[in-house]
Amino acid sequence: MGRFILRFRGGGIKPPEDVARIRAVKNVTIIDDSSSRMVLAEGSAEDLAVLMKVMPGWVMSEEQIISLPDPRPKVRSRAV
């Protein structure tokens, strides 16, 4: 199981019936659907890929977590 970003690329906001269809997939949990065009879901990649084939205008990509560098300045040691 992984986390996936489902993005609606059609015109306007994401159709509520499509979100309901995503919710109905067994072994898939919607983590966040507060965006007007995207859904964050956790579940089987295969199940979601099958769903994307029958829902035109939607694309799926795996969530990627990128660690940010520490923004605090550090004291450099000087070579003597």
C-alpha positions as CSV (number, residue, x, y, z in Angstrom):
1,M,0.0,0.0,0.0
2,G,1.2,3.5,-0.8
3,R,0.0,7.0,-0.8
4,F,-1.1,8.6,-4.1
5,I,-2.1,12.0,-5.3
6,L,-5.1,11.8,-7.7
7,R,-5.4,15.0,-9.7
8,F,-8.4,16.1,-11.7
9,R,-7.2,17.7,-15.0
10,G,-10.7,18.3,-16.5
11,G,-12.5,21.6,-16.5
12,G,-13.7,23.0,-13.2
13,I,-13.6,21.4,-9.9
14,K,-13.4,17.6,-9.3
15,P,-16.7,15.9,-9.8
16,P,-18.3,14.7,-6.5
17,E,-19.4,11.5,-8.1
18,D,-15.8,10.7,-9.0
19,V,-14.7,11.3,-5.3
20,A,-17.6,8.9,-4.2
21,R,-16.3,6.3,-6.7
22,I,-12.8,6.6,-5.2
23,R,-14.2,6.2,-1.7
24,A,-16.1,3.1,-2.8
25,V,-12.9,1.2,-3.8
26,K,-12.1,-1.5,-1.3
27,N,-8.7,-1.2,0.4
28,V,-8.5,2.5,-0.5
29,T,-8.7,5.3,2.1
30,I,-9.0,9.0,1.3
31,I,-6.6,10.9,3.5
32,D,-7.5,14.4,2.2
33,D,-10.0,15.7,-0.3
34,S,-10.1,19.4,0.8
35,S,-8.5,20.6,-2.5
36,S,-10.9,21.5,-5.3
37,R,-8.9,19.4,-7.8
38,M,-6.9,16.8,-5.9
39,V,-7.4,13.8,-3.6
40,L,-4.7,12.2,-1.4
41,A,-5.5,8.5,-1.1
42,E,-3.8,5.5,0.5
43,G,-4.2,2.1,-0.9
44,S,-3.3,-0.4,-3.6
45,A,-1.6,1.1,-6.7
46,E,-3.3,-1.6,-8.9
47,D,-6.8,-0.8,-7.6
48,L,-6.3,2.9,-8.1
49,A,-4.7,2.4,-11.6
50,V,-7.8,0.4,-12.7
51,L,-10.0,3.2,-11.4
52,M,-8.0,5.9,-13.3
53,K,-8.6,4.1,-16.6
54,V,-12.4,4.4,-16.2
55,M,-12.3,8.0,-14.9
56,P,-11.3,10.4,-17.7
57,G,-9.6,13.6,-16.7
58,W,-7.8,12.1,-13.7
59,V,-4.1,11.3,-13.3
60,M,-2.3,9.5,-10.5
61,S,1.1,9.9,-9.1
62,E,2.8,8.4,-6.0
63,E,3.3,10.8,-3.1
64,Q,6.9,11.8,-2.7
65,I,8.4,13.1,0.5
66,I,11.3,15.4,0.2
67,S,13.3,16.3,3.3
68,L,14.3,20.0,3.5
69,P,17.7,21.2,4.6
70,D,18.1,22.6,8.1
71,P,17.7,26.4,7.6
72,R,19.5,27.3,10.8
73,P,23.0,28.7,10.2
74,K,26.0,26.7,11.5
75,V,29.3,27.8,12.7
76,R,32.1,26.7,10.4
77,S,35.3,25.5,11.9
78,R,38.5,27.1,10.6
79,A,41.5,25.0,9.8
80,V,44.5,26.1,11.8
